[in-house]
Amino acid sequence: MPRQDTRWESEGAEFLTLGNLLLEKIPAYKTYTNMPGYDLVATNPELNTSAKIQVKSRWKTRANGFIINNFGCDFVVIVKLNRGSQDGRISPTPPEFYVIPVATIASLPRSEGWGKISFTSITDMETYKNNWSQISNFLINSAKWEIILDVGCEGGGYKIEGTITSDAWQFRLVSNSMWSGVSETPIVTSYEGSSTFQVG
């Protein structure tokens, strides 16, 4: 059976990923074709941060892995297009998206020559499915946060952190509890009129 040409489907996988990012309210755009290392760029305009995303798609349903040889990105989005099989014996099903940090991908074993990674080598792969919040959190945490106020208490503490952008300061409250771990509030531009920084 001749090698299948899946160039159009690969392009479609990039646009599907772009659409998912926009639906998750993550501003993003597609790069020029064949940009080394990444295909999309996600941004946080308020914090002036960005994330490079490489899209790796598989046409066939039940594909067992993917090839990667360039790690010049922040995230790899694996798109299982699930288009069935070339012989028509397997019917197509909806696409699946797996959002994985590039450091995790780079740590996995690859075959010699082709650089293929088996899906079975990705621990807890289902936890990455549709996990778009990893990218939005990365964009927030990539900003240069400064500690404005640090208050310690028994079992944890609170910090107000700020970052300066081209427009104004942005603030967030970071709480650290020995019972519930670390959590962060949504970003605000001022303390006045916001219930975000209420603690207790």
C-alpha positions as CSV (number, residue, x, y, z in Angstrom):
1,M,0.0,0.0,0.0
2,P,1.5,3.4,-1.0
3,R,2.5,5.9,1.7
4,Q,-0.5,8.1,2.5
5,D,-0.4,11.8,1.9
6,T,-1.8,13.5,5.0
7,R,-0.5,17.1,4.5
8,W,-4.1,18.5,4.4
9,E,-5.0,16.7,7.6
10,S,-1.9,17.9,9.3
11,E,-2.8,21.5,8.5
12,G,-6.3,20.8,9.7
13,A,-4.9,19.5,13.0
14,E,-3.1,22.8,13.5
15,F,-6.3,24.8,12.9
16,L,-8.3,22.5,15.2
17,T,-5.8,23.1,17.9
18,L,-5.9,26.9,17.2
19,G,-9.7,26.8,17.5
20,N,-9.6,25.0,20.8
21,L,-7.2,27.6,22.2
22,L,-9.5,30.4,21.2
23,L,-12.5,28.6,22.6
24,E,-10.6,28.4,25.9
25,K,-10.1,32.2,25.7
26,I,-6.4,31.8,25.0
27,P,-5.4,34.3,22.3
28,A,-3.3,32.4,19.7
29,Y,-2.2,32.5,16.1
30,K,-0.7,30.2,13.5
31,T,2.9,30.8,12.4
32,Y,4.4,30.7,8.9
33,T,4.4,27.2,7.4
34,N,7.4,25.0,8.4
35,M,8.5,27.2,11.2
36,P,11.2,25.1,12.9
37,G,10.1,23.7,16.3
38,Y,6.6,25.1,16.6
39,D,3.4,25.7,14.7
40,L,1.3,28.0,16.9
41,V,1.9,30.8,19.4
42,A,-0.4,31.3,22.4
43,T,-0.3,34.7,24.1
44,N,-1.4,36.6,27.2
45,P,-1.5,40.2,25.9
46,E,-2.1,41.6,29.4
47,L,1.1,40.0,30.8
48,N,3.0,40.2,27.5
49,T,3.9,36.5,27.7
50,S,3.7,33.7,25.0
51,A,4.0,30.0,24.6
52,K,5.3,28.1,21.5
53,I,3.2,25.1,20.6
54,Q,4.2,22.2,18.3
55,V,1.3,20.2,16.9
56,K,1.9,16.5,16.1
57,S,-1.1,14.8,14.4
58,R,-1.8,11.1,13.6
59,W,-4.3,10.4,10.8
60,K,-5.0,6.8,11.7
61,T,-7.3,5.6,14.5
62,R,-5.4,3.5,17.0
63,A,-2.0,5.0,16.0
64,N,0.7,3.8,18.4
65,G,3.0,6.8,18.5
66,F,4.4,9.9,16.8
67,I,7.7,11.2,15.5
68,I,9.4,14.3,16.9
69,N,13.0,15.6,16.4
70,N,12.7,19.3,17.3
71,F,12.0,20.4,20.9
72,G,12.1,24.2,20.3
73,C,8.7,24.8,21.9
74,D,7.0,25.0,25.2
75,F,4.2,22.5,24.6
76,V,3.4,19.6,22.3
77,V,-0.2,19.1,21.4
78,I,-0.8,15.6,20.1
79,V,-3.9,15.4,17.9
80,K,-5.3,12.0,17.3
81,L,-7.4,12.7,14.2
82,N,-9.0,9.2,14.3
83,R,-9.9,9.2,10.6
84,G,-10.3,5.4,10.6
85,S,-8.0,3.2,8.6
86,Q,-6.6,3.4,5.1
87,D,-8.4,0.2,4.1
88,G,-11.7,1.5,5.4
89,R,-12.3,-1.2,8.0
90,I,-12.2,1.2,10.9
91,S,-14.7,4.1,11.0
92,P,-13.7,7.6,11.9
93,T,-14.3,9.0,15.3
94,P,-14.0,12.6,16.8
95,P,-10.4,13.9,17.2
96,E,-8.7,13.8,20.6
97,F,-6.2,16.5,21.9
98,Y,-3.4,15.9,24.4
99,V,-1.6,19.0,25.8
100,I,1.9,18.0,27.1
101,P,4.8,20.1,28.3
102,V,7.8,19.7,26.0
103,A,10.1,18.8,28.9
104,T,7.9,15.7,29.5
105,I,8.1,14.8,25.8
106,A,11.9,15.3,25.7
107,S,12.4,13.0,28.6
108,L,10.7,10.0,26.9
109,P,12.6,7.3,25.0
110,R,12.7,7.6,21.2
111,S,13.5,5.1,18.5
112,E,16.9,5.4,16.8
113,G,16.8,7.1,13.4
114,W,13.1,8.2,13.2
115,G,12.8,9.5,16.7
116,K,9.5,7.9,17.3
117,I,7.8,8.1,20.7
118,S,5.3,5.4,21.7
119,F,2.1,6.5,23.3
120,T,2.5,3.8,25.9
121,S,5.6,5.5,27.2
122,I,3.6,8.6,28.2
123,T,2.6,8.0,31.9
124,D,-1.0,8.9,32.7
125,M,-1.6,10.2,29.2
126,E,-5.3,10.7,29.8
127,T,-4.5,13.4,32.4
128,Y,-3.2,15.5,29.4
129,K,-6.4,15.2,27.4
130,N,-8.0,18.6,26.7
131,N,-5.8,20.0,29.4
132,W,-5.6,23.5,27.9
133,S,-5.3,25.2,31.4
134,Q,-1.7,24.1,31.4
135,I,-1.0,26.7,28.7
136,S,-3.0,29.5,30.3
137,N,-1.2,28.8,33.6
138,F,2.2,28.8,31.8
139,L,1.4,32.2,30.3
140,I,0.5,33.6,33.7
141,N,3.5,32.1,35.5
142,S,5.9,33.2,32.8
143,A,5.4,36.8,33.8
144,K,8.1,38.4,36.1
145,W,6.2,38.5,39.4
146,E,7.5,40.6,42.3
147,I,6.5,40.1,45.9
148,I,4.6,43.1,47.1
149,L,3.5,41.8,50.5
150,D,4.4,38.5,52.2
151,V,2.5,37.4,55.3
152,G,3.3,34.1,57.1
153,C,1.0,32.3,59.5
154,E,0.7,28.9,61.1
155,G,0.3,26.2,58.5
156,G,1.1,28.5,55.5
157,G,0.8,32.1,54.4
158,Y,-0.2,34.6,51.8
159,K,1.7,36.7,49.2
160,I,0.5,39.6,47.1
161,E,2.5,39.5,43.8
162,G,2.6,42.1,41.1
163,T,4.0,42.4,37.6
164,I,4.3,45.5,35.5
165,T,3.2,45.5,31.9
166,S,3.2,48.2,29.2
167,D,-0.2,49.4,30.4
168,A,-0.3,49.0,34.2
169,W,0.5,46.8,37.2
170,Q,-1.3,43.4,37.5
171,F,-1.7,41.7,40.9
172,R,-2.6,38.3,42.2
173,L,-2.9,36.7,45.7
174,V,-0.9,33.5,46.2
175,S,-1.9,31.4,49.3
176,N,0.1,28.5,50.6
177,S,-1.5,26.0,53.0
178,M,-0.1,22.8,54.4
179,W,-3.6,21.4,54.0
180,S,-4.7,22.6,50.6
181,G,-1.4,23.4,48.9
182,V,-0.7,26.5,46.7
183,S,-3.5,28.4,45.0
184,E,-3.7,31.6,43.1
185,T,-6.5,34.1,42.6
186,P,-7.4,35.6,39.2
187,I,-5.4,38.6,38.1
188,V,-6.7,42.1,39.0
189,T,-5.4,45.6,38.2
190,S,-6.2,47.2,41.6
191,Y,-7.3,46.3,45.1
192,E,-10.3,48.7,45.2
193,G,-13.6,47.2,44.5
194,S,-12.3,43.6,44.2
195,S,-13.3,40.7,46.4
196,T,-10.5,38.6,44.9
197,F,-8.1,39.3,47.8
198,Q,-10.4,38.3,50.6
199,V,-8.7,35.6,52.7
200,G,-9.9,33.4,55.5
